[in-house]
Amino acid sequence: MALTSDDFRDLMATDPDDDETVPFGDALAELAVDAEMDFVEAVRDVRERI
């Protein structure tokens, strides 16, 4: 999958509610979700279904 600058156009628009003093990477990090997953168990589960 390739991303172009057009894919980020909506993210770069100015929003009056945003604090533009926060760096873009930090703002994205605040929105991130830390999802923990047991990948070994997930693979075993998929194998059992096949």
KEDREN-683128 format. One line per 2 residues: number of its first residue (from 1); for each residue x, y, z of N, C-alpha, C. Coordinates in Angstrom, 1 decimal, decimal comma, padded with zeros to 4 digits. Layout:
<nodes>
NUM> X Y Z X Y Z X Y Z ~ ...;
</nodes>
This chain:
<nodes>
1> 000,8 -001,2 000,0 000,0 000,0 000,0 000,9 001,2 000,0 ~ 000,6 002,2 -000,8 001,4 003,4 -000,9 000,5 004,6 -000,4;
3> 001,2 005,5 000,2 000,5 006,7 000,7 001,1 007,9 000,0 ~ 000,3 008,8 -000,4 000,7 010,0 -001,0 000,3 011,2 -000,2;
5> 000,8 012,4 -000,5 000,5 013,6 000,3 -001,0 013,8 000,2 ~ -001,7 013,4 -000,8 -003,2 013,6 -000,8 -003,9 012,8 000,3;
7> -003,3 011,7 000,7 -003,9 010,9 001,8 -003,9 011,6 003,1 ~ -003,0 012,6 003,3 -002,9 013,3 004,5 -003,5 014,7 004,5;
9> -004,2 015,1 003,4 -004,7 016,4 003,2 -005,7 016,8 004,3 ~ -006,6 015,9 004,7 -007,6 016,2 005,7 -006,9 016,3 007,1;
11> -005,8 015,6 007,3 -005,1 015,8 008,6 -004,3 017,1 008,7 ~ -003,9 017,6 007,6 -003,1 018,9 007,6 -004,0 020,1 007,6;
13> -005,3 020,0 007,5 -006,1 021,2 007,5 -006,1 021,8 008,8 ~ -006,2 023,1 008,9 -006,2 023,9 010,1 -007,5 023,7 010,9;
15> -007,4 023,4 012,1 -008,6 023,2 013,0 -008,5 024,2 014,1 ~ -009,5 025,1 014,3 -009,4 026,1 015,4 -009,3 025,5 016,8;
17> -009,8 024,3 016,9 -009,8 023,7 018,3 -008,4 023,0 018,6 ~ -007,6 022,9 017,6 -006,3 022,2 017,8 -005,3 023,2 018,5;
19> -004,4 022,6 019,3 -003,3 023,3 019,9 -002,1 023,1 018,9 ~ -001,8 024,1 018,1 -000,8 023,9 017,1 000,6 024,1 017,6;
21> 000,8 024,3 018,9 002,1 024,3 019,5 002,6 022,9 019,8 ~ 001,7 021,9 019,8 002,1 020,5 020,0 002,6 020,0 018,6;
23> 003,8 019,4 018,6 004,3 018,8 017,4 003,4 017,7 016,8 ~ 003,3 017,6 015,5 002,4 016,7 014,8 002,6 015,2 015,3;
25> 003,8 014,8 015,5 004,1 013,4 015,9 003,5 013,2 017,3 ~ 003,7 014,2 018,2 003,2 014,1 019,6 001,7 014,0 019,6;
27> 001,0 014,8 018,7 -000,4 014,9 018,6 -000,9 013,5 018,2 ~ -000,2 012,9 017,2 -000,7 011,6 016,8 -000,5 010,5 017,9;
29> 000,6 010,6 018,6 000,9 009,7 019,7 -000,2 009,8 020,8 ~ -000,8 011,0 021,0 -001,9 011,1 022,0 -003,1 010,3 021,5;
31> -003,3 010,1 020,2 -004,4 009,4 019,7 -004,2 007,9 019,5 ~ -002,9 007,5 019,7 -002,6 006,1 019,5 -003,2 005,2 020,5;
33> -003,5 004,0 020,2 -004,0 003,0 021,1 -003,0 001,9 021,2 ~ -002,6 001,6 022,4 -001,7 000,5 022,7 -002,4 -000,8 022,8;
35> -002,4 -001,6 021,8 -003,2 -002,9 021,8 -002,2 -004,0 022,0 ~ -002,4 -004,7 023,1 -001,5 -005,9 023,3 -002,2 -007,1 022,8;
37> -001,4 -008,0 022,1 -002,0 -009,2 021,6 -001,0 -010,3 021,7 ~ -001,5 -011,5 022,0 -000,6 -012,6 022,0 -000,6 -013,2 020,6;
39> 000,4 -012,9 019,8 000,4 -013,3 018,4 000,5 -014,8 018,3 ~ 001,2 -015,5 019,2 001,3 -016,9 019,1 000,0 -017,6 019,3;
41> -000,8 -017,1 020,2 -002,1 -017,6 020,5 -003,0 -017,3 019,3 ~ -002,9 -016,1 018,7 -003,7 -015,8 017,5 -003,4 -016,7 016,4;
43> -002,2 -017,0 016,1 -001,8 -017,9 015,0 -002,4 -019,3 015,3 ~ -002,3 -019,8 016,5 -002,8 -021,1 016,9 -004,3 -021,1 016,7;
45> -005,0 -020,0 017,0 -006,4 -020,0 016,9 -006,8 -020,0 015,4 ~ -006,1 -019,4 014,5 -006,4 -019,4 013,1 -006,1 -020,8 012,6;
47> -005,1 -021,4 013,0 -004,7 -022,8 012,5 -005,8 -023,8 012,9 ~ -006,4 -023,6 014,1 -007,5 -024,5 014,6 -008,7 -024,3 013,7;
49> -008,9 -023,1 013,2 -010,1 -022,9 012,4 -010,0 -023,4 011,0 ~ -008,8 -023,6 010,6 -008,6 -024,1 009,2 -008,9 -025,5 009,1;
</nodes>
